[in-house]
Amino acid sequence: MAATQEKATPCCLDAAPAKSSALLRKASDPMRDWTVSGSDPSQDPIRNRAAVPTLIRPIETLPATSTNTTATKGIPVMLRAQTSHPLEPLSAAEISVAVATVRAAGATPEVRDSMRFVEVALVEPDKHVVALADAYFFPPFQPSLLPRTKGGPMIPSKLPPRQARLVVYNKKSNETSIWIVELSEVHAATRGGHHRGKVISSKVVPDVQPPMDAMEYAECEAVVKDFPPFREAMKKRGIEDMDLVMVDPWCAGYHSEADAPSRRLAKPLIFCRTESDCPMENGYARPVEGIHVLVDMQNMVVLEFEDRKLVPLPPADPLRNYTPGETRGGVDRSDVKPLQIIQPEGPSFRVNGHFVEWQKWNFRIGFTSKEGLVIYSVAYIDGSRGRRPVAHRLSFVEMVVPYGDPNAPHYRKNAFDAGEDGLGKNAHSLKKGCDCLGYIKYFDAHFTNFTGGVETIENCVCLHEEDHGILWKHQDWRTGLAEVRRSRRLTVSFICTVANYEYGFYWHFYQDGHIEAEVKLTGILSLGALQPGETRKYGTTIAPGLYAPVHQHFFVARMDMAVDSKPGETFNQVVEVNVKVEEPGKNNVHNNAFYAEEKLLKSELQAMRDCNPLSARHWIVRNTRNVNRTGQLTGYKLVPGSNCLPLAGSEAKFLRRAAFLKHNLWVTSYARDEVYPGGEFPNQNPRIGEGLATWVKKNRSLEEADIVLWYVFGVTHIPRLEDWPVMPVERIGFTLMPHGFFNCSTAVDVPPNTCDLDLKDNGMTAKPIQNGLLAKL
């Protein structure tokens, strides 16, 4: 992911329809300069290394960098100095090197030709390496991050080499393998003149299917549309033009042994546009029911086909389209005046590469093809106390969308949009959109496509400031004087589309020290067709012959916390807080008493918890070694928003892959390989409870640990008529809020805004104060 230039982006009121994200991606130039435009050369991390020679005493603690030259098969190899922060997303050039290295390592031409590249991701280093980089190698230099040692710190002269982790699917053998490639070695001469890295390890992962790829989806659609029995079935429904047909491949999930990962399977859903000449026509308005298709995605052949029931296509609904004005048979509102957001002096944030500073916050921005946006090394600058860590890593690691209709094909609609598709790979280019307003800093994202090429989503991540109403206000009724502080927040976001649905993921940082995680759900409903006169109790009829099934959306936020902790320290714990009503008696003679009761969550099995709004339940991550001015342990609390649990029986098939949905909160002791709550490969996963439900069986102690919070939150969607043809944004999320972390409110030093008060306009007259009492009118 590369930083791009800062741009003031107006809302595109008259913009042409946006291209699909696939069309907006471009082949990346390995030589492209992705340094922040206009940045101060003195802030360049490479140049600044020369400024700290006295802080570094070389030692040979990193064997990988202890030699300057080596040789591999007669080819001279030169070690390259580390020029990227250890958490910097892989560049387009690094991805190309990683792919070329793995492909060249193939045993035969047949093996190399059959390699398909599902994912290329940065191998995130150990936390002590990140601390070392932040302390001495990259500004702002923070030596306090390293533990004190007798005689002073012993600092290696180089950081360990960057590594990439590749998930590779072999299309010929149907095997999935994981490769680790070192990226710091550049061969002076290689086959074809291309630079290559060094393979550190490779292994085949048995009994799994990796995520599907956009190239596979397009090929699957073409195969189905070219299948003669399918064309005949569509002809029965009055459709002969295959250009009108939409085939959405859905992963098969796992319902029985027939879905075992020994085959790579998809069960597509079919939709059909009308003869409309509208280029943005809503094809999801006409689902094709009654057709069963099973596709072998490895060999791209139709394995099963059955026209089970002839359900007429829903008639062309005049209200189906979402395009502007006359193209949907209507008119747009004409009374909306322009609303401009300007920052004539520029933004208040500063960006150096992927390092962001704003108000008292600082953090790093990352991106992966599976999770999308990742926030690293979140810290708050607290006056004389300096840099105070809050979290090491924040991201959304999985989401599940189970549907509540037991009829085919809807009971199989249990999408794992991160693990089966990839949130990052399905992200949008925000270049020409109205997704963010004001003075915007964009970041590009790079990833590999299925054949190993590097693609770029331009302006994928948006960073900008927003006014957020009143932060605090108070007026003294005796003097008539008022103090007001307006709230401003820094927002980092990206948006992705998975088939019919859009999801916006946001991390908001506030001036009072709290962080809000928010997901915005919008897009188009996934629909079903009805027989004439038929209704369904498991959905809402929204047009003749058309209904929207009930369903739920669940998201999993993984928060590797570090409250007042240096990287790798194990000084955090979690307490649950519930409000209790005091029993009637001598302590509650007026029957009005209630209090907050805390309970330490001592182990992982004890820390499987659910929300309870009736007791105002929340959870606090505390530092066991740090206290505030009242002697309490410093902490950050997780405050739930609206939430739900799965509305499914305990034997529901999707729950065997999504056991993590059974509780709203899980807490684990940090383990480097424990990242995805349903396991790394949920697609066609035959194993019950893989991931979180298995890890917590270790029942590790949490009384003093390196804490990871897994918060599962969701929404139950009962569709309305007003959700058609577009579904207005629905917002859900949670808050991380300081709790005894600061000695007083950090909002008190937010500068006051200039407030205009025209007494004549509102008809009010100020009255003086006399002897402490309001003067009589």
FENDA-V666817 format. One record per residue. RES is the residue in one small letter. PHI is phi in radians with two decimals (none if undefined). PSI is psi in degrees with one decimal (999 if undefined). OMEGA is omega in whole degrees, -180 to 180 (* if undefined). Layout:
RES;PHI;PSI;OMEGA / RES;PHI;PSI;OMEGA
This chain:
m;none;134.3;-174 / a;-2.13;143.7;176 / a;-1.35;140.9;178 / t;-2.05;-179.6;-175 / q;-1.20;151.7;173 / e;-1.25;139.9;-178 / k;-2.48;137.8;171 / a;-1.55;111.5;-171 / t;-1.89;112.5;176 / p;-1.30;159.6;176 / c;-1.19;136.4;-173 / c;-1.54;71.0;-177 / l;-1.09;-32.5;-176 / d;-1.98;20.0;-176 / a;-1.25;150.9;174 / a;-1.23;159.8;179 / p;-0.94;134.7;-177 / a;-1.18;145.2;175 / k;-1.29;162.9;176 / s;-1.16;158.0;-178 / s;-1.06;-31.7;-180 / a;-1.14;-36.5;-179 / l;-1.31;-24.5;-179 / l;-1.46;-12.6;178 / r;-1.32;145.7;-180 / k;-2.33;155.9;176 / a;-1.15;133.4;-175 / s;-1.48;141.3;175 / d;-1.56;116.1;-179 / p;-1.02;-22.5;-178 / m;-1.64;4.4;-176 / r;-1.13;132.9;179 / d;-1.41;117.3;-179 / w;-1.96;23.3;174 / t;-1.26;145.9;-180 / v;-1.04;125.8;-180 / s;-1.13;134.3;177 / g;1.41;5.9;-179 / s;-1.29;155.5;-180 / d;-1.31;121.8;180 / p;-0.97;-29.1;-179 / s;-1.18;-16.1;179 / q;-1.60;-0.2;180 / d;-1.14;128.8;-175 / p;-1.10;-30.2;-179 / i;-1.26;-45.3;179 / r;-1.09;-36.0;-173 / n;-1.28;-14.0;179 / r;-1.05;-32.8;-179 / a;-1.15;-17.6;-177 / a;-1.42;-8.4;-175 / v;-2.23;42.0;-178 / p;-1.13;-32.0;-177 / t;-1.28;-14.5;-179 / l;-1.51;-10.8;-172 / i;-2.00;122.9;173 / r;-2.04;111.3;-173 / p;-1.12;137.2;170 / i;-2.46;158.2;-178 / e;-1.69;72.1;179 / t;-1.75;-9.8;-177 / l;-2.06;95.4;-175 / p;-0.96;-32.4;-176 / a;-1.12;-20.4;-178 / t;-2.05;15.5;-174 / s;-1.41;-11.0;178 / t;-2.12;153.1;-178 / n;-1.65;-29.9;180 / t;-2.44;145.1;174 / t;-2.42;178.9;178 / a;-2.40;137.8;178 / t;-2.22;112.7;179 / k;0.91;42.5;176 / g;1.41;-0.1;-179 / i;-1.74;121.8;180 / p;-1.14;139.0;-179 / v;-2.14;133.2;179 / m;-2.06;128.0;178 / l;-1.27;134.8;-178 / r;-1.80;137.3;179 / a;-1.09;149.8;180 / q;-1.29;116.3;-179 / t;-1.96;-5.6;180 / s;-2.04;141.4;176 / h;-1.03;144.6;-177 / p;-0.99;-22.5;179 / l;-1.79;3.7;178 / e;-1.11;133.0;177 / p;-1.02;153.0;179 / l;-1.06;135.5;176 / s;-1.39;168.2;177 / a;-1.05;-39.5;180 / a;-1.14;-41.4;180 / e;-1.13;-39.3;178 / i;-1.11;-42.6;179 / s;-1.06;-42.6;179 / v;-1.10;-43.7;-179 / a;-1.08;-45.6;180 / v;-1.10;-45.9;-179 / a;-1.09;-36.3;180 / t;-1.13;-46.3;-179 / v;-1.18;-43.5;-179 / r;-1.08;-41.3;180 / a;-1.16;-23.4;-179 / a;-1.42;-5.5;178 / g;-1.05;138.9;-173 / a;-1.17;-35.5;-177 / t;-2.39;163.2;176 / p;-1.01;-34.8;180 / e;-1.13;-42.2;179 / v;-1.12;-44.2;-179 / r;-1.12;-40.0;-179 / d;-1.21;-27.0;-176 / s;-1.60;0.4;179 / m;-1.25;131.5;173 / r;-2.16;131.9;-171 / f;-1.76;106.6;-176 / v;-1.42;-40.8;-175 / e;-2.71;138.8;169 / v;-2.23;115.0;-174 / a;-2.26;153.7;174 / l;-1.15;134.1;169 / v;-1.40;106.6;-178 / e;-1.24;127.5;-174 / p;-1.28;170.4;175 / d;-1.02;155.2;-175 / k;-1.10;-31.3;180 / h;-1.19;-27.5;176 / v;-1.22;-41.2;177 / v;-1.07;-42.1;179 / a;-1.09;-41.4;179 / l;-1.09;-44.4;-180 / a;-1.08;-45.0;-178 / d;-1.24;-27.5;-178 / a;-1.32;-43.7;-168 / y;-2.29;-16.4;-171 / f;-1.84;-25.7;-176 / f;-2.35;133.4;179 / p;-1.26;155.9;-5 / p;-1.28;128.6;-175 / f;-1.15;134.3;-174 / q;-2.35;73.0;-178 / p;-1.01;-24.4;-179 / s;-1.13;-13.5;-180 / l;-1.20;-25.5;-179 / l;-1.55;144.0;179 / p;-1.14;147.2;179 / r;-1.29;138.8;178 / t;-2.27;153.7;-180 / k;-1.13;128.1;-180 / g;1.55;3.3;178 / g;1.62;165.6;-176 / p;-1.23;143.8;174 / m;-1.85;108.3;-171 / i;-1.94;125.6;176 / p;-1.17;154.3;-178 / s;-1.37;-12.2;179 / k;-2.40;152.6;170 / l;-1.45;155.7;176 / p;-1.10;153.8;-178 / p;-1.13;149.3;175 / r;-1.25;149.8;-180 / q;-2.31;152.5;175 / a;-2.07;147.3;177 / r;-2.03;124.3;-176 / l;-2.02;133.6;170 / v;-1.78;118.0;-173 / v;-2.11;128.7;176 / y;-1.83;128.7;178 / n;-1.63;110.3;-174 / k;-1.19;-24.3;-180 / k;-1.43;-45.4;-176 / s;-1.65;-9.2;-178 / n;1.10;33.5;179 / e;-1.88;148.5;176 / t;-1.97;133.2;-179 / s;-2.31;157.0;179 / i;-2.10;128.8;-178 / w;-2.09;142.2;171 / i;-2.00;125.7;-177 / v;-2.15;131.2;174 / e;-1.48;134.2;-172 / l;-1.84;-1.6;-172 / s;-1.50;-11.6;-179 / e;-1.67;132.7;178 / v;-2.09;121.1;-179 / h;-1.38;132.4;180 / a;-1.18;-30.3;179 / a;-2.55;122.7;179 / t;-2.41;169.7;180 / r;-1.02;124.5;179 / g;1.42;-3.5;178 / g;1.40;9.0;-178 / h;-1.60;146.3;176 / h;-1.28;147.1;177 / r;-2.38;156.8;173 / g;-1.62;-155.2;-177 / k;-2.29;127.3;178 / v;-1.27;121.6;178 / i;-1.58;-41.0;-180 / s;-2.81;159.1;173 / s;-2.66;144.4;179 / k;-2.67;147.1;175 / v;-1.53;132.8;178 / v;-1.75;111.1;-175 / p;-1.35;154.4;168 / d;1.10;40.2;177 / v;-2.43;160.4;169 / q;-2.22;125.6;180 / p;-1.29;172.7;-180 / p;-1.02;155.2;175 / m;-1.33;158.5;-178 / d;-2.12;154.5;-179 / a;-1.03;-34.9;178 / m;-1.12;-38.9;177 / e;-1.13;-40.5;-180 / y;-1.05;-45.3;-179 / a;-1.13;-40.0;-180 / e;-1.20;-38.8;178 / c;-1.09;-44.2;179 / e;-1.02;-44.0;-179 / a;-1.13;-39.9;-179 / v;-1.12;-44.7;-179 / v;-1.15;-44.6;-178 / k;-1.17;-19.9;180 / d;-1.68;1.8;-177 / f;-1.46;118.4;-173 / p;-0.94;-46.7;179 / p;-1.05;-33.2;178 / f;-1.18;-42.9;179 / r;-1.08;-36.4;178 / e;-1.19;-39.7;179 / a;-1.12;-38.7;178 / m;-1.23;-32.9;178 / k;-1.11;-35.3;176 / k;-1.09;-25.9;-179 / r;-1.67;9.7;175 / g;1.49;16.7;-178 / i;-2.05;117.7;175 / e;-2.01;-18.8;180 / d;-1.52;105.0;-177 / m;-1.21;-15.2;177 / d;-1.18;-18.4;178 / l;-1.48;-12.8;-173 / v;-1.53;136.8;176 / m;-2.00;124.3;177 / v;-1.98;111.6;179 / d;-1.76;103.0;178 / p;-1.18;127.4;174 / w;-1.98;140.7;176 / c;-1.07;149.4;-175 / a;-1.27;-17.5;-175 / g;1.19;-151.8;174 / y;-2.56;110.5;180 / h;-2.06;-25.2;179 / s;-2.83;179.2;-180 / e;-1.06;-22.5;178 / a;-1.10;-20.7;179 / d;-1.68;11.7;-176 / a;-0.99;149.1;-176 / p;-1.27;7.1;174 / s;-1.14;-17.7;173 / r;-2.21;147.3;178 / r;-1.67;110.5;-167 / l;-2.10;151.5;171 / a;-2.45;145.2;176 / k;-2.13;93.7;-172 / p;-1.23;152.5;167 / l;-1.80;143.6;-173 / i;-1.99;137.7;175 / f;-2.38;164.8;-176 / c;-2.58;127.5;175 / r;-1.37;170.2;177 / t;-1.64;-166.0;177 / e;-1.44;16.4;-176 / s;-1.05;146.0;176 / d;-1.64;9.1;179 / c;-1.38;120.0;-177 / p;-1.18;-19.1;-180 / m;-1.89;28.0;-177 / e;-1.05;143.5;-179 / n;-1.42;95.2;179 / g;-1.22;-21.0;180 / y;-1.23;-6.7;178 / a;-1.30;-11.1;-178 / r;-2.30;78.7;176 / p;-1.24;145.9;178 / v;-1.77;108.9;-179 / e;-1.66;158.5;171 / g;1.60;-5.3;-179 / i;-1.83;128.4;177 / h;-1.91;125.4;179 / v;-2.31;134.0;173 / l;-2.19;124.4;-175 / v;-2.03;133.0;171 / d;-1.43;107.0;-175 / m;-1.37;-15.9;176 / q;-1.26;-48.6;-177 / n;-1.77;-4.3;180 / m;0.95;59.5;175 / v;-2.35;151.8;176 / v;-1.40;118.0;-180 / l;-1.49;-40.8;-178 / e;-2.38;141.6;174 / f;-2.57;134.5;179 / e;-2.65;127.6;173 / d;-1.63;89.7;-168 / r;-1.39;-33.4;-175 / k;-2.73;129.2;-180 / l;-1.48;103.0;176 / v;-1.87;121.9;-179 / p;-1.00;144.2;174 / l;-1.10;138.3;176 / p;-0.99;142.1;178 / p;-1.10;156.7;179 / a;-1.16;107.9;-178 / d;-1.40;124.2;-180 / p;-1.09;-16.8;-179 / l;-1.71;11.1;-170 / r;-1.32;-27.3;-169 / n;-1.55;157.2;-178 / y;-2.04;10.0;-176 / t;-1.40;164.3;-175 / p;-1.20;149.4;166 / g;0.83;-128.2;-170 / e;-1.16;-21.9;-179 / t;-1.15;-19.8;176 / r;-1.90;11.4;179 / g;1.39;21.3;-179 / g;-2.45;-163.9;178 / v;-2.31;154.1;177 / d;-1.56;157.4;177 / r;-1.12;140.0;-177 / s;-1.95;2.6;-175 / d;-1.86;17.7;178 / v;-1.66;114.7;-178 / k;-1.50;156.1;-180 / p;-1.04;141.5;176 / l;-2.17;114.7;-175 / q;-1.92;138.8;175 / i;-2.03;114.9;-176 / i;-2.21;150.3;174 / q;-2.33;84.4;-171 / p;-1.05;-24.2;179 / e;-1.75;10.9;-179 / g;1.51;179.4;-177 / p;-1.41;166.8;178 / s;-1.58;-9.0;180 / f;-1.57;160.5;175 / r;-2.21;140.1;-178 / v;-2.25;128.5;175 / n;-2.21;100.4;-173 / g;1.20;-111.5;177 / h;-2.00;11.9;178 / f;-1.63;127.8;-174 / v;-2.07;134.8;173 / e;-2.19;131.9;179 / w;-2.68;128.3;-175 / q;0.89;-119.5;179 / k;-1.84;7.4;180 / w;-1.61;149.0;163 / n;-2.58;148.8;-178 / f;-2.91;173.8;177 / r;-2.03;147.2;179 / i;-1.81;131.9;175 / g;-2.28;177.8;-178 / f;-2.78;136.2;173 / t;-2.26;157.1;-178 / s;-1.20;-24.0;-179 / k;-1.57;-49.2;-176 / e;-1.52;-26.5;-169 / g;1.42;-131.5;-175 / l;-1.14;134.4;174 / v;-2.23;136.2;177 / i;-1.94;123.8;-177 / y;-1.95;154.5;165 / s;0.88;55.1;-179 / v;-1.36;126.3;-179 / a;-2.54;159.6;-178 / y;-2.19;130.7;179 / i;-1.53;113.2;-170 / d;-2.03;73.7;174 / g;0.91;-129.0;-177 / s;-1.21;-17.2;179 / r;-1.40;-10.0;175 / g;1.27;-149.4;-176 / r;-1.34;123.4;-179 / r;-2.08;110.9;-179 / p;-1.13;147.2;175 / v;-2.07;-47.1;-179 / a;-2.60;146.2;177 / h;-1.49;-36.0;-175 / r;-2.73;131.8;179 / l;-2.24;131.9;177 / s;-2.88;166.5;171 / f;-1.75;116.4;-170 / v;-1.78;-14.7;178 / e;-2.86;156.3;170 / m;-2.58;146.5;-177 / v;-2.32;137.4;-180 / v;-2.18;90.2;177 / p;-1.54;137.7;178 / y;-1.73;150.5;-172 / g;-1.79;8.7;179 / d;-1.61;123.0;-178 / p;-1.35;-5.2;-179 / n;-1.44;152.1;175 / a;-1.24;144.7;-2 / p;-1.62;8.8;-167 / h;-1.24;-27.3;-179 / y;-1.18;-17.9;178 / r;-1.56;-3.3;-178 / k;-1.45;87.0;179 / n;-2.32;68.1;-171 / a;-1.26;133.7;168 / f;-1.80;89.2;-166 / d;-1.21;-23.8;175 / a;-1.47;-51.3;-174 / g;-1.32;-28.0;-179 / e;-1.68;-23.6;-176 / d;-2.20;-44.9;-176 / g;1.79;110.8;179 / l;-1.16;-41.2;-179 / g;-1.17;-41.1;-179 / k;-1.15;-22.9;-179 / n;-1.75;16.2;-179 / a;-1.28;161.8;-179 / h;-1.69;155.6;160 / s;-1.46;124.9;-179 / l;-1.66;13.2;-174 / k;-1.00;-43.5;-175 / k;-2.00;17.1;-174 / g;-1.73;177.4;175 / c;-1.86;26.8;-174 / d;-1.22;-30.5;177 / c;-2.32;148.6;179 / l;-2.18;153.5;178 / g;1.78;-153.2;-180 / y;-1.54;114.2;-167 / i;-2.02;139.1;169 / k;-1.89;120.4;-179 / y;-1.78;153.4;173 / f;-2.25;135.1;175 / d;-1.45;160.8;176 / a;-2.23;135.7;179 / h;-2.00;143.3;175 / f;-2.76;169.2;-180 / t;-1.63;147.0;170 / n;-1.61;-178.5;-170 / f;-1.10;-32.7;-177 / t;-1.60;4.1;176 / g;1.72;-1.6;175 / g;-1.28;156.4;179 / v;-1.71;128.2;177 / e;-2.05;153.6;-178 / t;-2.19;131.3;169 / i;-1.72;107.1;-179 / e;-1.23;143.1;176 / n;0.89;49.3;-174 / c;-1.37;-38.7;-179 / v;-1.94;135.6;-178 / c;-1.94;130.1;176 / l;-2.13;122.3;179 / h;-2.79;165.6;178 / e;-1.70;150.0;178 / e;-2.36;141.1;167 / d;-1.28;135.8;-176 / h;-2.27;42.4;175 / g;1.31;-150.9;-176 / i;-1.52;129.5;173 / l;-1.44;-46.0;171 / w;-2.82;157.5;-180 / k;-2.70;145.4;172 / h;-2.64;138.2;176 / q;-2.17;131.9;178 / d;-1.50;116.6;-176 / w;-1.22;-18.5;180 / r;-1.37;-38.7;-177 / t;-1.76;-18.7;-176 / g;1.36;4.3;-180 / l;-1.50;144.0;-179 / a;-2.29;146.9;172 / e;-2.07;133.9;-179 / v;-2.34;136.8;170 / r;-2.18;126.5;176 / r;-1.50;145.2;-179 / s;-1.57;134.0;172 / r;-2.16;141.8;178 / r;-2.26;153.1;174 / l;-1.78;127.2;-175 / t;-2.05;131.4;173 / v;-2.07;128.6;-171 / s;-2.65;161.5;167 / f;-2.62;161.4;-177 / i;-2.29;138.6;178 / c;-2.30;158.2;176 / t;-2.09;126.7;173 / v;-2.11;102.2;-177 / a;1.03;-111.8;-173 / n;-1.57;-17.4;-173 / y;-1.78;147.0;171 / e;-1.95;141.8;177 / y;-2.31;126.2;173 / g;-1.86;130.0;-179 / f;-1.98;128.1;-172 / y;-2.33;138.4;167 / w;-2.09;118.6;-179 / h;-1.86;129.6;177 / f;-1.92;130.8;-173 / y;-1.97;159.6;-177 / q;-1.24;-20.1;180 / d;-1.58;9.0;173 / g;1.66;3.1;179 / h;-1.78;158.8;-179 / i;-2.14;133.4;179 / e;-2.05;129.6;173 / a;-1.79;132.0;-175 / e;-2.44;140.3;172 / v;-2.10;131.9;176 / k;-1.91;123.9;-179 / l;-1.84;129.6;177 / t;-2.72;-163.6;-179 / g;1.91;-136.7;-174 / i;-2.29;142.1;180 / l;-1.20;148.5;171 / s;-1.59;121.8;-164 / l;-2.01;169.9;174 / g;-2.29;157.3;179 / a;-1.74;149.9;-179 / l;-2.08;148.6;170 / q;-1.18;154.5;177 / p;-0.95;127.5;179 / g;1.45;-5.4;-177 / e;-1.46;146.8;171 / t;-2.28;162.6;179 / r;-2.23;131.8;177 / k;-1.31;-12.7;-175 / y;-1.74;23.3;179 / g;-3.02;-175.7;-177 / t;-2.05;126.8;174 / t;-1.29;121.0;-175 / i;-2.01;-9.1;177 / a;-2.90;163.6;179 / p;-0.96;124.6;178 / g;1.25;16.6;-173 / l;-2.43;132.1;178 / y;-2.46;157.8;-180 / a;-2.00;116.9;-179 / p;-1.18;150.5;171 / v;-1.19;148.4;-180 / h;-2.82;173.2;178 / q;-2.27;155.4;174 / h;-2.16;126.6;177 / f;-2.13;139.6;179 / f;-2.21;146.8;179 / v;-2.12;116.8;175 / a;-1.72;127.4;176 / r;-1.82;123.3;-176 / m;-2.17;102.5;176 / d;-1.43;97.7;-170 / m;-1.44;156.8;179 / a;-2.67;54.6;-174 / v;-1.17;113.5;-178 / d;0.93;32.3;-176 / s;-2.15;137.5;171 / k;-1.27;158.2;-178 / p;-0.94;127.3;177 / g;1.56;-10.3;179 / e;-1.22;152.2;-176 / t;-2.06;55.7;-174 / f;-2.02;28.3;177 / n;-1.99;155.6;174 / q;-2.56;168.4;-178 / v;-2.19;130.9;173 / v;-2.06;143.9;175 / e;-1.73;137.4;-179 / v;-2.04;127.4;175 / n;-2.24;140.8;176 / v;-1.49;128.0;-179 / k;-2.02;144.0;174 / v;-1.54;128.2;-180 / e;-1.14;137.5;177 / e;-1.11;143.2;177 / p;-1.04;143.6;-179 / g;2.67;-158.5;-174 / k;-1.16;-24.9;177 / n;-1.52;-4.1;-178 / n;-2.61;58.9;-176 / v;-1.20;-21.2;180 / h;-1.74;2.1;178 / n;0.98;34.5;180 / n;-2.09;0.4;-168 / a;-1.50;136.7;170 / f;-2.59;160.6;-174 / y;-2.66;163.3;178 / a;-1.66;127.8;-179 / e;-1.97;130.4;-179 / e;-1.82;145.3;177 / k;-2.41;124.5;179 / l;-1.30;128.8;175 / l;-1.52;104.6;-168 / k;-1.49;-23.6;-176 / s;-2.53;167.3;-175 / e;-1.14;-39.5;180 / l;-1.21;-30.7;178 / q;-1.29;-20.6;-174 / a;-1.65;16.9;172 / m;-1.51;103.8;-168 / r;-2.25;159.5;178 / d;-2.13;155.7;177 / c;-1.17;151.6;175 / n;-2.60;91.5;-179 / p;-1.12;-22.4;-179 / l;-1.18;-23.7;178 / s;-1.97;13.8;-179 / a;0.90;41.4;-175 / r;-1.14;134.8;172 / h;-2.63;174.7;-176 / w;-2.30;142.4;-178 / i;-2.09;127.8;171 / v;-1.62;119.4;-176 / r;-2.04;150.9;172 / n;-1.58;126.9;-174 / t;-1.41;-5.0;-176 / r;-2.08;-1.2;-174 / n;-2.14;136.1;-180 / v;-2.22;157.6;175 / n;-1.64;-171.1;-173 / r;-1.21;-15.8;177 / t;-1.69;4.2;178 / g;1.52;3.6;178 / q;-1.50;153.3;177 / l;-1.19;138.7;180 / t;-1.31;146.4;-176 / g;-2.79;170.5;171 / y;-2.23;135.0;-178 / k;-1.92;144.8;176 / l;-1.66;115.0;-179 / v;-1.84;113.7;-179 / p;-1.18;150.1;166 / g;-1.66;-159.3;175 / s;-1.10;145.2;-173 / n;-2.70;173.9;179 / c;-2.76;173.6;174 / l;-2.12;164.5;-178 / p;-1.04;132.7;176 / l;-1.64;65.8;-177 / a;-2.54;153.2;177 / g;-1.16;158.5;-176 / s;-1.08;-21.2;-179 / e;-1.70;11.1;179 / a;-1.00;136.0;-173 / k;-1.09;-37.7;-176 / f;-1.20;-21.4;-179 / l;-1.28;-19.3;177 / r;-1.18;-28.1;175 / r;-1.63;-16.8;-174 / a;-2.21;47.9;179 / a;-1.08;-21.2;180 / f;-1.16;-14.5;179 / l;-1.35;-9.4;-174 / k;-1.28;-12.8;177 / h;-2.43;151.2;179 / n;-1.39;-29.0;-179 / l;-2.29;133.6;170 / w;-2.23;146.7;177 / v;-2.29;130.0;178 / t;-2.26;158.9;169 / s;-1.43;133.3;-172 / y;-0.92;130.7;170 / a;-2.38;134.0;-170 / r;-1.04;-36.7;-175 / d;-1.57;0.2;-179 / e;-1.68;90.8;-174 / v;-2.10;-42.2;-173 / y;-1.87;121.0;-169 / p;-1.13;-23.7;177 / g;-1.86;19.3;-173 / g;1.49;162.7;-176 / e;-1.24;-27.6;-174 / f;-2.17;78.0;-180 / p;-1.30;-16.0;-179 / n;-1.10;119.6;180 / q;0.97;33.5;-175 / n;-1.34;117.1;-178 / p;-1.49;-6.0;-173 / r;-1.55;134.3;-177 / i;-1.46;127.8;172 / g;1.22;24.5;178 / e;-1.15;147.1;179 / g;1.73;-133.7;-174 / l;-0.93;-47.2;-176 / a;-1.07;-26.1;177 / t;-1.50;-41.9;-177 / w;-1.06;-40.7;-175 / v;-1.23;-13.1;177 / k;-1.16;-17.6;173 / k;-1.16;-23.9;177 / n;0.91;48.4;180 / r;-1.17;152.5;-179 / s;-1.22;141.9;178 / l;-2.07;7.3;-175 / e;-1.17;-29.7;173 / e;-2.71;102.9;-170 / a;-2.64;173.4;169 / d;-1.54;99.6;-165 / i;-1.48;136.1;170 / v;-2.12;123.3;175 / l;-1.67;136.6;173 / w;-2.10;108.0;-178 / y;-1.87;123.1;-179 / v;-1.85;119.5;-179 / f;-2.36;149.9;-175 / g;-2.73;-179.2;-179 / v;-2.48;141.8;175 / t;-1.71;121.7;-175 / h;-1.85;109.3;171 / i;-1.78;101.7;-171 / p;-1.01;149.1;177 / r;-2.04;165.1;172 / l;-1.04;-33.0;-178 / e;-1.28;-5.6;176 / d;-1.55;8.1;-177 / w;-2.20;136.1;3 / p;-1.50;-8.0;177 / v;-2.04;145.6;178 / m;-1.74;108.4;180 / p;-0.99;153.7;-176 / v;-1.02;133.3;171 / e;-2.03;133.6;-173 / r;-1.97;132.6;172 / i;-2.43;160.4;180 / g;2.96;-157.6;-178 / f;-2.77;175.3;-176 / t;-2.30;138.7;167 / l;-1.81;116.1;-170 / m;-2.18;135.2;177 / p;-1.06;137.6;-180 / h;-2.40;96.4;-175 / g;1.27;12.7;-179 / f;-1.36;-41.2;178 / f;-1.83;153.5;179 / n;-1.37;-15.2;174 / c;-2.78;177.3;-178 / s;-1.17;128.2;176 / t;-1.35;-4.4;178 / a;-1.38;-14.2;-174 / v;-1.19;-25.7;-178 / d;-1.75;12.4;172 / v;-1.23;126.6;-174 / p;-1.11;142.4;179 / p;-1.20;148.3;176 / n;-1.54;153.7;173 / t;-1.33;121.7;-176 / c;-1.91;125.7;178 / d;-1.57;128.6;178 / l;-2.28;110.9;178 / d;-1.81;100.7;-175 / l;-1.14;-29.8;-179 / k;-1.19;-36.9;-177 / d;-1.13;-37.4;-176 / n;-1.78;3.7;173 / g;1.30;13.1;-178 / m;-1.68;149.8;177 / t;-2.21;127.7;-180 / a;-1.29;137.5;179 / k;-1.97;139.5;-179 / p;-1.32;165.8;177 / i;-1.78;132.8;178 / q;-2.23;121.7;177 / n;0.93;36.4;176 / g;1.35;0.2;180 / l;-2.05;151.1;176 / l;-1.11;133.6;177 / a;-1.14;144.8;178 / k;-1.20;141.8;179 / l;-1.19;999;*
